[in-house]
């Protein structure tokens, strides 16, 4: 698929509650990547480009880069298990959210800011690790302020 007039890349989407990002490809087209909840890495999703771009609405929506980072890290923290600093931070987020849920309340503004900051940090950490492992869809710069 070639560039679509008016489409600014990179672009971020929620596709049936799964984070998807679209970027320029070296041939002038579009590359799409979908989060794998099995690995936390990025799977090629070129087959979704037309569906996403032509059917935004319902179960498909555009995301800001910040919302994309938050959604991605929510899913990684929920679906993945492991050891190390990233997983300790996922545990911290889970503990904050669990306390609020047990108290039947929403996160406070301070808790929300803390969770968002932790998720920005874990996004960068996870993406840098993916880059070291050769994942072509990894991009820690998305979480840059």
N, C-alpha and C positions, 0 to 999 in steps of 0.2 A: 504494500500500500504506500502511496506517495503522500507527501505533505498535504494537509487539508487546509484551505484558506481559513484564517481566523483561529486556528488551533495553535496555542502557544505551548511549546514543550520545554521542559518536562511538564507533564500533566499527571494529576493524581486522582484516583477514583476508588470508590467502594463498589465492588461488583459482587452482589449477593453476599454482603458482609465480609468480603475478602479484599484486602488492600491490593490495588493494581497501580503500577506506574508506567507511563509511556514516555519514551525518550527518543531523540533523533538517532537514526542509524547512520552508519558511515556512507550508505548508498543514497541518502536523501529521503529515506522512508521513515517508518516508525517502528521502534522495538517496544514491546510491552513485556512486563514482568509481573507475575502474581506471587504473593507470599505463599510459601509452603509451610503449612502448620506442622508438618512432620519434621522438618529440618530448621525452619526459621530463615532459610535462604530464599532465593528467587528462582522461580520456574519460568521459562519462556511462555508467553501468553499472546503471541501474535494472532492467534485465532480469535481472540476476544476484541481486537481493535475496532472492527466495524460495528459489532454489536454494542459495545460501550459508547462509541461516538454517535451512533444513530438512535440509541434507545435510552439516553439519559433520562431517568425518572423511575419511579417505583423502586426496584431493587438495585438500581444503578445510580450513583450520584457522584458529582465532582467533590474533591476534597482540597483544602488548602494544604500546603506543604506541612504545616504544623499539625493539622488534623490527621494527615497521612502518617506522620511519625507517631502520634499518639495511638492511632488505631493499630498500626503495625506492632508497636510495643505492647499494647493490650493483648493482642493475639499471641505474641511470643511468650509473654508472661503467663498466659492462661494455658497454652497448649504444650509448651516445652518444659522439660525438666533437665537438670544438670547440676554441675558444681562450678564454683568459681565466682568471681566478682559480679558478673552480670546476673547470675541466678540468685545471688544474695540480695541484689537490689530488687529483682522481681519479687522476692519474698517480703521485702520491706513494703513495697507497694501493696501486695496482697494483705499484709497485716494492717495497714492503714485502712484499706477498704473493708476488711473484715470487722474491724472495730466499729466503723460507721454503720455497717449493716446490722451488727449485733445491737447497736443502740437505736436502730430504726430511724436513721437520719442520713441526710446527704452529707458529703464531705464539706468541711468548712472551707472558706476561701484559702486559708493557710494550707490545709491538707491538699486541696486541689492543686495549688501552686507547687507544693512539694512533689506530688505524684507526677505532675507534668514535667518538672525539672529532672526528676529521676528517669522518666521515660526518654527524655531528650538525650540524656547521658547514656542510657543503655542502648539506644538506637545507634549512636556513634560507635560505642564499644563493639556491638554485635556486627555492624556493617564493616568496621575495620578488620575484624576477624574474618568475615566472609571474603573481603578483598585479599587478605593474606592466603586464604585457601583457594583463590582463583575464581570466585563467583562473579561472573560478568555483569550481574545485575546490581551488585552492591554499590552503594553510594552514601558514605557517611556525611557528605556535605549538605544533604537535604535538611539536617537538623541544625545547620549553622544559623546563628541569630541574624 
